[in-house]
Amino acid sequence: MMNILNRGKHADNSVDFQEFMVMPIGAPTFAQALPYGAETFHALKSILSKKGYATAVGDEGGFAPNLKSNEEACEVVVEAIQAAGCEPGRDVAIALDPAAGSFFDKGVYSLSKSGGGTKTSAGMTALYGEWIARLPIVSIEDGLAEGDCQGSAEHTRALGDRVQIVGDDLYVTNTKCISRGLAERSTNAVRIKLNQIGTVTETMDAISLCQKAGGS
């Protein structure tokens, strides 16, 4: 998975979601996967430049142009996949990390940067469902806020048979949080980070818990 496009920090940026990544799902080996990602990254730079967007790389390693909308971010990534000589959805797919907790307040999601108004948990899930139907999206990380436990379970029930639903902020590599997520079926995947929990032992405990639950 490679981060190639980030939400910009400028006031005129109209992207609410934090990261847009690519996954070389059609590559049978790492040696083939790496050029898929690298060539898509370089193709995206050329496309952004032709459209008049800035091509400076942000803190997370991806480009951070002032795009017009969340949808345009996905569209330029698809265009880059095609320009790299790959087939969207077969060779390379899109993975989203909206980091929805960053635009969640008082029980609603505010898509203020893109002009998308406010949405409930169900409204966000419906939006992702529409995107999955027409875009090569295979993974959504933190699609809802970490405090939206009931919404997360419903989100996974609605979308989990079509895409990977990843919990990062929801779990923070903490076994107590992961255990709750397993009981509530909040996601169908977990992101493990040593720097979140602080020790190798706790990280290994988190990995072991996920493996016992049937993960790889």
C-alpha positions as CSV (number, residue, x, y, z in Angstrom):
1,M,0.0,0.0,0.0
2,M,1.4,3.4,-1.0
3,N,0.2,6.8,0.0
4,I,0.2,9.0,-3.1
5,L,-2.3,11.8,-2.3
6,N,-3.0,13.7,0.9
7,R,-5.5,16.2,2.2
8,G,-3.9,19.6,1.8
9,K,-3.5,22.1,4.6
10,H,-4.5,25.2,2.6
11,A,-7.8,27.0,3.3
12,D,-8.9,26.7,-0.4
13,N,-8.3,22.9,-0.5
14,S,-11.6,21.1,-0.9
15,V,-10.6,17.6,0.2
16,D,-12.0,16.3,3.5
17,F,-10.3,12.9,3.5
18,Q,-6.8,12.5,4.9
19,E,-5.1,10.0,2.5
20,F,-5.7,8.4,-0.9
21,M,-3.5,5.3,-1.4
22,V,-2.9,2.7,-4.1
23,M,-2.6,-1.1,-3.6
24,P,-0.9,-3.2,-6.3
25,I,-3.4,-6.0,-5.9
26,G,-2.5,-7.6,-9.2
27,A,1.2,-8.0,-8.6
28,P,2.1,-11.6,-7.6
29,T,5.4,-10.5,-6.0
30,F,6.9,-7.5,-4.2
31,A,9.3,-7.1,-7.0
32,Q,6.4,-6.4,-9.4
33,A,4.3,-4.5,-6.9
34,L,6.9,-1.9,-6.3
35,P,7.1,-0.5,-9.9
36,Y,3.3,-0.6,-10.0
37,G,3.2,1.9,-7.1
38,A,6.2,3.9,-8.2
39,E,5.0,4.3,-11.8
40,T,1.5,5.3,-10.6
41,F,3.1,7.9,-8.3
42,H,5.1,9.5,-11.1
43,A,2.2,9.4,-13.4
44,L,0.1,11.2,-10.9
45,K,2.8,13.9,-10.6
46,S,2.6,14.5,-14.3
47,I,-1.2,14.6,-14.3
48,L,-1.4,17.1,-11.5
49,S,1.2,19.3,-13.2
50,K,-0.8,19.3,-16.4
51,K,-3.9,20.3,-14.5
52,G,-2.1,23.2,-12.9
53,Y,-1.9,21.7,-9.4
54,A,1.1,21.9,-7.1
55,T,3.2,18.8,-6.9
56,A,5.0,19.3,-3.6
57,V,5.1,16.2,-1.4
58,G,3.3,16.5,2.0
59,D,4.3,15.2,5.4
60,E,2.8,11.7,4.7
61,G,4.8,11.2,1.5
62,G,2.0,11.9,-1.0
63,F,1.2,14.9,-3.1
64,A,-1.0,17.6,-1.4
65,P,-2.6,19.7,-4.2
66,N,-5.5,22.0,-3.8
67,L,-8.0,19.7,-5.5
68,K,-11.7,20.7,-6.0
69,S,-13.3,17.7,-4.2
70,N,-13.0,14.3,-2.6
71,E,-14.2,12.8,-5.8
72,E,-11.6,14.6,-7.9
73,A,-8.9,13.1,-5.7
74,C,-10.1,9.6,-6.6
75,E,-10.5,10.5,-10.2
76,V,-7.0,11.7,-10.6
77,V,-5.7,8.6,-8.9
78,V,-7.6,6.4,-11.4
79,E,-6.2,8.5,-14.2
80,A,-2.7,7.9,-12.9
81,I,-3.2,4.2,-12.6
82,Q,-4.3,4.1,-16.2
83,A,-1.4,6.4,-17.3
84,A,1.0,4.0,-15.6
85,G,-0.2,1.2,-17.9
86,C,-2.2,-0.6,-15.3
87,E,-5.9,-1.5,-15.1
88,P,-7.7,0.1,-12.2
89,G,-9.3,-2.6,-9.9
90,R,-7.3,-5.4,-11.5
91,D,-3.6,-4.4,-11.3
92,V,-3.9,-1.4,-8.9
93,A,-6.7,-0.4,-6.6
94,I,-7.5,2.5,-4.3
95,A,-7.3,2.5,-0.5
96,L,-8.9,5.3,1.4
97,D,-7.9,6.7,4.9
98,P,-10.5,9.4,5.5
99,A,-9.5,9.7,9.2
100,A,-13.1,10.6,9.8
101,G,-12.5,11.5,13.4
102,S,-11.0,14.7,12.1
103,F,-14.3,15.9,10.8
104,F,-16.6,14.3,13.3
105,D,-18.3,16.5,15.9
106,K,-21.4,16.2,18.1
107,G,-22.5,13.1,16.4
108,V,-22.3,14.2,12.8
109,Y,-19.6,14.2,10.1
110,S,-19.0,17.6,8.5
111,L,-17.7,17.6,5.0
112,S,-17.2,21.3,5.0
113,K,-14.1,21.5,2.9
114,S,-15.8,19.8,-0.1
115,G,-19.2,21.4,0.4
116,G,-20.7,18.0,1.1
117,G,-22.7,19.2,4.2
118,T,-23.2,17.1,7.3
119,K,-23.8,13.4,7.3
120,T,-24.8,10.8,9.9
121,S,-22.9,7.5,10.2
122,A,-25.4,5.9,7.9
123,G,-24.9,8.8,5.4
124,M,-21.2,8.3,5.4
125,T,-21.6,4.6,4.9
126,A,-23.9,5.2,2.0
127,L,-21.4,7.7,0.4
128,Y,-18.7,5.1,0.6
129,G,-21.0,2.5,-0.9
130,E,-21.7,4.7,-3.9
131,W,-18.0,5.2,-4.4
132,I,-17.2,1.5,-4.1
133,A,-19.8,0.8,-6.8
134,R,-18.1,3.1,-9.4
135,L,-14.5,3.3,-8.3
136,P,-11.8,0.6,-7.8
137,I,-11.8,1.0,-4.0
138,V,-10.8,-2.1,-2.0
139,S,-10.0,-0.7,1.5
140,I,-11.3,2.0,3.8
141,E,-9.4,2.8,7.0
142,D,-11.1,4.9,9.7
143,G,-14.1,5.6,7.5
144,L,-16.0,6.6,10.7
145,A,-14.7,8.2,13.9
146,E,-13.1,6.2,16.7
147,G,-15.9,7.2,19.0
148,D,-18.7,6.1,16.7
149,C,-18.8,2.5,17.9
150,Q,-22.4,1.6,16.8
151,G,-21.9,3.3,13.5
152,S,-18.7,1.4,12.9
153,A,-20.4,-2.0,13.4
154,E,-23.2,-1.0,11.0
155,H,-20.6,0.4,8.6
156,T,-18.8,-3.0,8.5
157,R,-22.0,-5.0,8.1
158,A,-22.9,-2.8,5.1
159,L,-19.6,-2.7,3.3
160,G,-17.4,-5.5,4.8
161,D,-18.3,-8.1,2.2
162,R,-17.0,-5.8,-0.6
163,V,-14.0,-4.1,0.9
164,Q,-11.5,-4.2,3.7
165,I,-12.6,-2.1,6.6
166,V,-9.5,-1.2,8.7
167,G,-9.5,0.1,12.2
168,D,-6.5,2.3,13.2
169,D,-7.6,5.2,15.4
170,L,-10.4,2.9,16.6
171,Y,-7.9,0.4,18.1
172,V,-4.5,2.2,18.5
173,T,-2.8,-1.2,18.8
174,N,-4.5,-1.7,22.2
175,T,-5.7,-5.2,23.1
176,K,-8.6,-3.9,25.1
177,C,-9.8,-1.8,22.2
178,I,-9.2,-4.6,19.7
179,S,-11.1,-7.1,22.0
180,R,-14.1,-4.7,22.1
181,G,-13.9,-4.3,18.3
182,L,-13.9,-8.1,17.9
183,A,-16.9,-8.5,20.1
184,E,-18.9,-5.7,18.3
185,R,-17.6,-6.7,14.8
186,S,-16.5,-3.1,14.3
187,T,-14.1,-3.8,11.4
188,N,-12.7,-6.8,9.5
189,A,-9.1,-5.6,9.6
190,V,-6.7,-3.9,12.1
191,R,-3.7,-1.7,11.5
192,I,-0.9,-2.5,13.9
193,K,1.6,0.2,14.9
194,L,4.4,-0.2,17.5
195,N,4.6,3.6,18.0
196,Q,0.9,3.7,19.0
197,I,1.1,1.3,22.0
198,G,4.8,2.0,22.9
199,T,6.3,-1.5,23.6
200,V,7.2,-4.5,21.5
201,T,5.5,-6.8,24.0
202,E,2.1,-5.0,23.7
203,T,2.4,-4.9,19.9
204,M,3.0,-8.6,19.8
205,D,0.0,-9.2,22.1
206,A,-2.1,-7.2,19.7
207,I,-0.9,-9.2,16.8
208,S,-1.5,-12.5,18.6
209,L,-5.1,-11.4,19.5
210,C,-5.9,-10.7,15.9
211,Q,-4.4,-13.9,14.7
212,K,-6.4,-15.9,17.2
213,A,-9.5,-14.2,15.9
214,G,-8.7,-15.5,12.4
215,G,-6.5,-12.8,11.0
216,S,-3.3,-13.0,9.0
